[in-house]
Amino acid sequence: MDPFAELLEDVERAVIAQETCSKQAMEIVGKCLQEVQHARAILGGGSPDGEVVGATAKALSLLKVDAKLASGTKNLHKAVGTLGKTIDKTFTSDISKAWGGQPSDTNLLNQAILEHLHHEGQFEVASTLAAETGLSHAHALRQPYEAMHAVLQQIHSKNLDAALAWVETNRSRLEETSGTLGSFEFHVRKVAFLQILSSEGRLAALQYARQHLQGFQQTELTSIQQLMGALCFAHSPTTQSPYTNLLGDEVWDSLAADFVSQSCALLGQAQDSPLLVTVAAGAASLPTILKLANVMPMQQGLADDGSGPHLPVDIPLGREFTFNSIFACPVSREQSTPENPPVILPCGHCMCKQSILKIAKSMTRSFKCPYCPAETTPLLCKEIVFPPVC
């Protein structure tokens, strides 16, 4: 059973027990108040005090207040106790075991944090960190990110002038880096068209399309057709237009993400902060590492084949953590090269070409995959060509 599912069930039981206990206590207290108020009314009518007090005490004893309150709190304490045990079992209070005392580079960590702060636009915090840690190149790292966030802020404010000026300034660099200038410039022009359509009407939007979108007919014809469809339905009720999604804030969010991707590519940086990706990957792998740490100390559990210490087990992290900029052969632990490219076996596992030749001895001889029972020959393996990573 999933430990988190068990934890959620125990939380729900504790909540129900608390609500039941509270409801029961309020009912009992309410009945006690009714008896007291009844006795007070009788005393006000001149009845003897002794008789009234005796009758009230008898009525309260019949309510069995102590027993009912004890029963309710007992169930609540039991549910809370079970929840506490499940929390202790599910969560590890000391996650430092996953670290295992491995050496760390404080200066490198400070640089990663500084780069993350610049990437996220937290420039004041980054300046404070740079001053406290003495990082000398902080200003040079900050300048390009400041320019990026200045344009990004204008996009979030639904102003496209800065984005169009950025395209003109970096036109040649964008074409050299990825050849995707046309698609990004069209993205900006597309949002501008939709903005004009919403604010100035169909005639102004049509004039803008004739002036700025004609050059994209060969590469963006389908998108242009959608924009013309949105033009036709501009005055229709929102529920009847099939192009409502083009007029929402999502198009601005998409443009902002596209701009960050293009800008980071020019800076030679990843679209996502490396520190953020590292922390997310570490959090995803932490349960497996903690289980390994419970079996053996991390310093003993680390393997080293000459390329540096690494875990003796593979930890699947999901497709969001799959990056194709480089490939390290799982057999030889060496990075692939043009002379030793990565290849994929029919079973789906990958390794470098030289590793396959060492295992098979020849191009026609069959061999067993090192990671599954499947057999194949080098002739049936296909070379993997990774696209450029922007």
N, C-alpha and C positions, 0 to 999 in steps of 0.2 A: 504493500500500500504506500502511496505517495506520502512522505512524512508531513508535507505541508497540507495535504488534504486532511490528514488525521488532526493536525493542529487546528485547522479551521473548524472541524467538527467539535473539538473540545472547547474552542472559543464560543461557538454557538450554544453548546450545552451550558457553559458558564453564564452567558448572557440570559438564557431562558431561566436558569435557576435564580439569578439575581432579580429578574423581573417578577418571577413567581413569589419569591421571598418578600420583595417589597410590597407587592399587591396584598399578600396575606397579612403582613404586618399592618398595613394601612387599614384593612378591614377590621382587624382585632382592635386596634387603637380607636377606630371609629365607634365600634360597639361599646367600648369602655367609656368613651365620652358620652354616648347616649345614656348609659346607666347613671353616670355622674350628674348629667343635666336633669334627668328624671328625678333623681334624689334631691337635687337642689330645688326643683319646682315643688316637690312634696313638703320640704322643710319650710318653704315660703308660705305654705298654706296652714302652718301651725301644728303639723304632726309632731309627735315626740321624736327627739333626736335619736334615741337609742333604737327604736324600732326601724327608723329609716336607715341608719348606718348598718344595722344587722341585715336588713333586706338587700341593701346594695352590695354588701360583702358577699352574701350568698349568690347574688346574680353574677357578680364578677368571677366567683369561683367556678360557676357552671360554664363560663366561657372558656375555661382551661387555657388562659393566656400563656402561661409558662410553657406548657407542653407544645402548643401550636407554634409559638415563636422558636422554640428549640428545634422542632422538626424542620421548619423552613430554613433556619440558619445552618442546620446540619447538612442538608442537601446542597446549600450554597458553598459551604466550606469544602465539601467533598468534590464538587465540580471545579472550584478554584484550585484545590490541591492537585487534581488530575491535570489541569491545564498547566500548572507550574512544572510538573514532571515532564509533560510533553514538550514544553519550551526548552527545558534543560537537555532533553534528548535530541531535539531538532536542531538547536543552535549551539554552536561551539563558542563558549565564552572567551577562550584564548585562541585567537587565530594566528598568533605569532609562531605557532608550531609549523605553519606552512612556509615561513621564511627560513627557518633552520639556521639562522646566524650567517647567511651568505654575505659576502662583502658587498658593499654598495658604494657608489661614487656620489658623494653629496653634491659636488659641483655639477655633475651631469644631471642629477635630479632637479637642481635649481634651474638649470637651463631648460629642461623639459617643462617645468611649471611656468617659467617665464614665457616660453613660446606659446603655451596653452592660453595664458592670460591675454597675450597679444592677439592670438587667433580669435578669441571670444570678444575682443574689444574692451577688456578690462584694463585700460591703460594706466589709470591712477594706481591700482593695486600692483600692476607690473612695475611701475616706477618705484614704489615703496620696496618691493621685493628686491629689485636691482640695487637700490641704495643699501639695503641691509646685508645683502650677500656679496656686494662688490663685483657684480658681473659687468665687465667693461664694455661689451658689445651690445648692450641692451638698446641703446638709441638707434643703432643701425638696423636692428631687428624690428624695431617699432615702426619705423617710417613707412615701409610698404603696407603694413597692416592698417596703419592709420588711413592711408589713401583708400584701401579697400573698404573700410568701415564707413568712410565719409560717403562713398557712393552707395553703399548698402543702406545707410540711414535715409538717403534720398529715395531709394526704391521703396523702403517701408513707409515713407511719407507719400508715396504714389506720385513721385516726381521723377520723370525719365530723362531729364536734361543731362544729369551727371552720368548716367549709364551710356547715353549716346555719345557724349564727349569722351568717355573712357574707351568706347569701341574705336573711335577715330584715332585716338592717341596710340592704341596698342594694335592697330590693324595688322601691321606687318608681323609683329611678334606672335599674334594669335594664329596667323596663317602658317608660320614656320613651326609652331609648337604642335598643333593638332589638326590644322586645316578645318576647324569647325567654326570659323568666324561667321560664315554665312548663316548657319543655323542659330547662333546666339544673337546676331544682329536681327534676324527675322523674329526671334523671340521677343526682343525689345520692341520692334515695330508692331508686332501682333498685339502686345499689351497696350501700346499707344493707340492703335486703331480701336480697341475695345473701350479704352478710356474716352476717346472722342465720341464714339457711338453712344455712350451712356450720358455724356455731359452736353454734347453739342448737336447730336442728332444724326440722322442717316446721311444727309447730303454732305456734311463736313467729313464724316467717316469715309464716304465714297471718294471724295476728293483726295483724302489722305492716302487711301489705298492705291489710287491711280498714280500718285506721285512717288510713293515709297515701296509698294509691294510688287510692282511689275517685274522687278529684277529677280524675284525669287520664284517665278513661275515654274522653272524647270526642276527645282529641288524641293519646293514646299507647296506644290499645287494642291494636295489634299487639305492642308491646313488653310490655304487661301479659300478653298471652296467652303470650308466650315465657317470661315469669317463672313463670307457672302451670305451663307444661310442665316447666320446670326443677324446680319443686316436686314434680311427680309422679315424676320420675326421680331424686329426691334420694338414695335408698338403692340405686339400681341401680349395677352396676359401671361404671367410667368409660368403658370401651370400648363399652358399650351405650347410653350417654346421648347424645342428639343435642344436648345443651345444655352440653357440657363446656367450650366456649369462654367461657361466661358465668361460670365459676367460677375462671378463671385470673387472673393478675396483669395481664393486658391491660386488664381493665375499670378497674383503678385508674389505669393509665397514660392511658387514654382520658379518665377524669374529670379527671385533673391537667391534661391539655392543654385540655380544655373550660374549666376554671376559669381558666387563664392567658388564654385568649381572651376570656372575659367580663370578667375583671379589667382587662386591658389596654384593652378597649373603654371601660370607665368612666374610665380614666386618659387617654383620648384618644391612646393609643399603639398601634402595630402589635403583633400577636401575636409576631412575630419581631423580634429586635433589628435596627434599621436598619443598624447598623455590620456585623452579620453578613451581612445581605442584600447590602450594598454590596461587601464583600470577596468573597463568593461570586460575584456578578455580574462583578466585576473579574477574578477568576481564570478564569471561563468565557470572557471576551472577550479575555484577555491574548494568546493565540496570534495572533488576527487583528490586534490592535493592533501586535504585534511585527513581523508581516509588513509591515504598512503602514509602520512605522518604518524597515524596511530599504529600502523604496522611496523614501521621502522623509522628511526630518526632521519630527517631530511638530508643530513650530511652523508649518511650511509646510503640513502636511497638514490642519490644522484649518480648517474652513470657518466663516464667520461671516456670518449673514444679518441681523444686528441684534438677534437674540434671545440672542446669546452664542455662544462657540466650540463647535463640535461636530464629530464625526468625519464625513468625507465618505462613509462606507460604513455600511450597516446591519449590525448584528451580532445574529443570532438567539440568544436566551439560553434559550429553552425556556418552557414553560407555567408553571413554578414562579416565574418572574420577571415574569409578566403581572399587572399591577395595574389595576383598573378605577375607581380613585377619580377620576381625571381623564383627559381625552383631548386630546392635542395633534395637530392636523391635520398630516399629513406633507407637505401641499402648501403651506399658508399658514404653518405653524410656529406657529400660534396655538392657545391653549387653547379648547376648546369651551365654550359658554355655553348657557343655556336658549333664547336667541334664535338661536343658531348651533349646533344640536346635531350630534353625530356621526351619520353614516348609513353603511350598508353597501351596497355595490354587489352585483349578482348574482354577480359573479366572486369575492366574498369580501373585497376590499380596502375599507378604510374611510377616510373623510375627512369634513371638516365640510360642512354643507349649503351655505354660501355659496361654498365652493370649487367645488362641483359646479355651482352656478348660474353662476358666472363662466366655467367651462369650456363648459357647454352653451348658455349665452345664453338659454335658455328651458326651461320644464318639459317640453315635448314634443319638443324637438330631441335627436337622438341624439349621443352623444359617446364618445370612446375613453378607457378607463381609463388614467390616467397611469402605471400600473405593470404593465399587461399588455395584450395585443391585444384584449381583450373590449370590445364596444360595448354601450351601454345608454342609457336616458333617465332623467332625474331622477324621473319617475313610478314607475319600477321600483325605485328605491332606498328602503330602509326605515330609519327612524330607530332608533337604538340607545338603549335605556334601561338604564342601569347600576343594579343594586340597591345599596342602602346598604352601604358597606364598614364592617365593625365592627372 
